[in-house]
Amino acid sequence: MASFEIHGGKKLKGEVIPQGAKNEALQILCGVLLTPEKVTIANLPDIIDVNKLINLLQAMGVKIEKVEKGTYIFQAKDVNLDYLKTEDFKERASGLRGSVMIIGPLLARFGKAFMPKPGGDKIGRRRLDTHFEGLIKLGANFNFDSKEHFYTVEAKKLEGIYIHMDEASVTGTANIVMAAALAKGKTTIYNAACEPYLQQLCTMLNNMGAKITGVGSNLLHIEGVKELKGCYHRILPDMIEIGSFIGLAAMTQSEITIKDVGYEHLGIIPQVFKRLGIQLERRGDDIFVPAQESYEIDTFIDGSILTVSDAPWPGFTPDLLSIILVVATQAKGSVLVHQKMFESRLFFVDKLIDMGAQIILCDPHRATVIGMDRKTNLRGIQMTSPDIRAGVSLLIAALSAEGKSVIHNIEQIDRGYQDIDIRLNNLGADIRRV
């Protein structure tokens, strides 16, 4: 098991280019199964989760050609459905949360799909009911083998219908949209997720010949077509990584320019960081974060303590709440961080408390951070990364802390962040992979 050894307290400076969006890449890669023609995808991040899904597609019979770093051509002309019943498939697919999105495309194109219970971060319950309930409404028969933890969906034909989703699940919406794209007739999805990742998936499908309207809203209309063609698609910059770099700059009093961020796709992310007192400036499609000695958390209009909470898009993404929590530890003022979606995502705060942060974990969903305004620096400790976002949050804390920190289980960080140690070292950080 690899670890990061970090010597903190160094101010960073320079430019950094965000990687392609991990959460978009996982959807787009599953979408290549909808057509036998070639699909070219650019700006794919070189991270564990994406590479695992690429390897899974290859094992399923998808022909893959690497054009250059980050750009691949996929052709799902000869998909081996028998492979989906093998132990190798079960092992590969169960180790990756994003693999669940192969169900919709396989069902739509081949009339059946199989899936073991997928893995992923241990951040709380992540139910799949929304996925399967939507597919059942489209005409699929569903079976779950509770002993083998294996899902099966089959359908002789899918027919469009009105679907009111019980939650605005991003991956659930993606699965239903991809299935509906090849269903007969019109499908309407209400309470659909409308994250930029989902918008990008719909854009790609439309470029392949799908007929999807309402993109960017929570009401999608899909006119089913008989077949989809190949296309070229470029993945957006990763907004979670962009937010992580903004937080890193503030915590380490660093001057950082984040290049080519796709600003119009960031929603309220810059606004939320500004409410923590962080200065940032849009320069074209770049974000410039100046070195700040201090930053002060805003309050609500009546003077009450600021609450930062997650919500379905266009609300604030839950993937950045861990970063907000860490950044608040050295701010002036206090903030209540409310993680609504996942009940285990705040359980890394004990490490921050050990580093000297003043945090009250109110319950599994809420933590109050009392900012120290740099009067006391965090101190380096040994810790273990529990999930992707908490891992990067701990890395940011370690880079701002006095002395040496060691973070174990950094495979969790590598799952979502490409060459993060190399890129931060280029800015002046002192991170060693051991």
N, C-alpha and C positions, 0 to 999 in steps of 0.2 A: 504494500500500500504506500503510495507516494505522499509526500508532505511538502508544504511550503515553509521555508524558514525566512522570516521577514524582519529586517532591521528598520524600525519605524522612525518617525520624526523628521523625515526628509521632505523638503518642498519640491514638487515636481513642476516641470515646465515643458511646453511643446504642443505638438499637434497629434491627434489620434483619429484614426478612421474607424467608425463602428463597423462591425461585421454584419453580414446578412441576418435577417430576423429568424431566429430559431423556430418560433411558433408558426410563422408563415411557411417556412421550409417544410415542416412536417406535413402540413396540409397539401401543399403543392406537390410534394413527392408522391403522396397517395393518389393525387389526381391523374398522374400519368397512366394509371391502370384503366382509365375510361376509354382509351383509344388504342388501336393497333399501330397508329402512325407515330412518327418521331416527335418528341417534345424536348425542346432545349430549355434548360433552366440555368440562369446565371446568378452570381452572387450568393451561392450556397455557402454557409459557414462550415469550416472544417472543425466540427465538434463531435463529441462521442455520439450524442443522440441522433444527429443527422447521418453520420457515417453508419450507424447501426441500421437505420431504416434503408439506406442505399444498399447495404449488404443483404438485407432481408428481401428487397425487391429483386436483386440479382439472383438470390437463391430461388425465388418464385419463377424465374425464367425471363425476367425483364433484361433485355440487352442494354448495357450501359457503356457509353464511350466518354472518357474524360477529354474535353477539348483543351482546357487550361485550368489553372487553379480556380476553383469555385464555379466552373461552367461544365455541365454534363449534358449529354444527349441520352434520352431514355426512349426505348421502344418496347412496349408491352404487347408484342405481336403473338408470342408463344408462351402465355402464362400456364404454368403447370399446376392445375388445381389439385392433383393428387398429392403434391408436396404439402398442401395445407393440412393434411391429416398425419403428417410425420412428426416424430419426436423432435427433430431438428427445428421444424417450424414452431412448435410449441415453446421450445426453449428460447429461440430468437425473439419471437413476438411478445412473450410474457415479460421480457426484460426491458420493454420500451413502451411508454404510455402512448406515444403518437401512433403506434401500430394499429390502434383501434380504428383509425380512419381509412383503413383499407376495406372495411366492411361495406360501406356504401358503394364505392366503385365496383367491387367484385359482384355484389348483389345485382347492381344495375346492368352490368355487361354480361355476366355469366349465369345469373339466376341463383347463385348460392355463394355463401361466404362462411368462413370458420375463423374463430379467434379464441385463444386462451385469455384468461383474465390478465389484462396488461399490467405492467409494473409502473415505475415512475417514483416521484418524490413521496416520502412519507410525511405529508403535510395535512392529513386528515382524510375524511371520506370523500371519494371521488366516484360517485355512482354513475352507472351507464344506462339507467332506465330511460333517460331522455332520448338517447340514440335509438334504442330498440323499439320504444313506443312509436317513434316517428316512422321507422321502417315498417312496423306492423301495419300502421295506418295506410301506408303505400301499397300494402298487399302481401307483405312477407310473413312467412310462418317462422316462429322463433322457438328455440329450445336451448335450455341451459342445463348442462350436466354438472350438478353441484359437487359430485365426487371428483371429477376431473377438472373442474373450474374451466369448462370449455363451452363456448357459445356457438350455435349454429343458426343461420338464417337462410331461408330458401324461398323462392317465388317463381312461379311460371311466368308471371308478368306483373309489372308494377304499374299502378294507375294513379294519376294525380288526384289530390284531395286537399281539403282545408286542414291544416295542422296548427293548433295553438299549443306551442311548447310550454311545458310547466316551468322551465327555467331557460334563461338565455345562455345556454351552453355553447361555447365556441366550437368545440370539437363535435358536439351533437349536431349543431347547425350544419357544419361542414359535411358530415356524413349524410344527412338528409338531403342537402342541396345536391351533392354529387349523385345520389340515387335518383332524385327527382329529375335531374337533367336528362336522363334517358327513359323516364317513365312516360306512359301514354297520357296525354292530356295535360291539364294545368294543375300545378301544385301551388298553394298559397301557404306560406309559413309566417305566423304571427308570433311575436315575442322572440324573433330570431336574434342571434348575436349579430352585432354590426361592427366588431373590431376591424381595424385595418387589415389584419391577416385574412379575415373572412371576405372583406371587400376585394382583396387581391386574388383570392381563390375564385370569386365570381367573375372578376375581370379576365382571368386566365380561361375559365370555362367559356365565357362569351367569345373570346378569341378563338376557341376551339369549335365554335358553332352553336353553343348553348344559347338559350333565350331567357335570360334572367334580368328582371327589372326590380327597382326598389333598392338597388345596391347602396349601402351606407345607412339604410334605415332598418327598423326592426320588423318591417313588413315586406317580405320577398315574394315575388311572383315568378314561377318557373314554368315555361311552356316546354314540355318534353320534346326532344328530337330523336330521330332514329339512330343517329351516329354522331360521334365527335371526331374532329380532325386534330392533327398536330399543331403546335404553335411554338413561339418563343416567349419566355417569361423571365423577367428580372425581379428578384426578391428585394423588398425594401430594407433599409438599414434597421437594425434591431433597436427599437425604442427603449427596451429594458436596459440594454448596454449603455445607451445614450444617457438615460437617467442615472445609471451607476457612475458614469464618468462625471456628471454634474456633482453628485454627492461626494465623490472622491476629491474633486478639486476643492470643495468647501472644507471638508474635514482636514485636508493636508495643507491648507492655505496656499494652494497652487494656482498657477496661471495656465489654463489648458484651453486649447481650441479644439472643438469636436467638429470634424469635417463632414460635409455631405450628409446631413442628418435627416433629410426628407421632412423638413419642419412642419409642413402642412398636415402631416400624418401623426404628429405628436399629441394632438388634442390638448388637454389641460395639464399635461406633465410639466412644461416649463412654469406654468402659473402656480402649481403646487409648490415647487421648489422656491419660487419667489416668495411665497407666503412664509417659508422658513427663514426668510431674510437673505437668501442667496442671490447675489447679483449675477445676471447672465444677459448677454446681448446677442441678438440675432444679427449675423453679418452674411447677407445673402442666404445660402443654405447651410451656413456654419453656425455653431453656437460658441461664443467666446465667454469663458468664465474667468474673471480676474481674481488675482490673489486677494483674499479678504482676511484681515486680522480677526474680525468677529462678524457674526450675523445674528439677527434678533428675530425670534418667531413672532409672527403676527397674532392678533387676537380677533375674536368676532367683534362685530360692531358695538355690542353692549359691554365689551371688555372681558367677556368670559373666555376660558381657555380654548384654544384652537383644537378642533378635532379633524384628523385626516383619516378618511375611511375609503375602502375600496367599493367599487360598484361596476356593473356591466358598462361597457363602452356606450356612450362617450364619457362615462365616469372615470375615476382614477383606477388604473390597473392594479390588481392585487400583487403582481410580481414586483412592484417597486416599494411596497410598504416596509419591507425589511430594510431597504436603503434609507427611507425616510426616518425610520426609528434610529438607526445608527447615526445619521447626520445630526439629528436633534440632540444627541448626547453632549455635543460641544457648542450648541447654540445658546443664546441668551433667551431665557423664557422656558415655557413648558408646553407640551402638546400631548393630546390623547390620541394614540394610534389604535384604530378599530379595524381589525381584520375580520370581515364578516364571512368570507367564503370558506376558509379552512381553519379548523379548530386546533391544529398542531403547528401552525406556521410561526407562532411567536415563542416557541419553546427554546429558541436559541438565546434568549435574552440573559439567561444565567451566565453565559460566557462574558457578555458585556458587563454584567454586574461584577464579575470576578476581575475585569479589567479596570474597574473603578467607576463605571457609569452609574448614574442614579436613575433607576427604573423601577416602577412598581407594576408587577404583572397582576392586573386586577382579576382576570379570569383568562381562559384559553383564547379569547378573542380580543382582549383589550389590554393595552399597556400604557401607563403614563410615564413620560420621559421628562425629567427635570434637568434642563440643560445646565451645564457647568460653566459656560461662557469662557472656556479655556483657563479658568482659574486653577484647575487640576487636570493634568494630562492623563489620558488612559495609559495603562501600563501593559507591557507585553506579557503574555501567558501562553501556555499550551492549550490547544482546543481542537475539537473535531467538527468538521462541516456536516450538518445534518441533511441539507438539501442545497440545490443550486443557488437560490437567491440568498439564503442565509449564509452560504459559504462566501459569496462575494461581499456581503455586508461585513462579515468577520475580517475579510482581507482588507477592506477599507479601514476598519477600526484598527487593525494591526499596523497599517501604513501610517496612521496618525499617532500611534502610541509611542511611549518612550521604551527603549530597549528592544529585546528580541522576542518575537512571537513565533510559535510553530502551529500551523494548521494541518491536521491530519485529514485523511479521506478526501483529498482534493480532486479525486475522480468526479465527485459531485460538481465541483466548479468546472472541470473540463467538459462535463456534459453540455454546458451551455455557453461557455466563453472560450473563444479561439485564441490560443497562445497568449493568455492574459498576462502571464509573468513576463514574457518577452516584450510585449507592447508597453507595459508599465515600466519596465526597466529602461526602455528607450526614452522614457520621460524623466528618468532620474531616480526611480524606485530601487530598493535593494531587496530583491526577492530571489531566493534560490530554491530550485526544485530538488528535493533530496529523497 
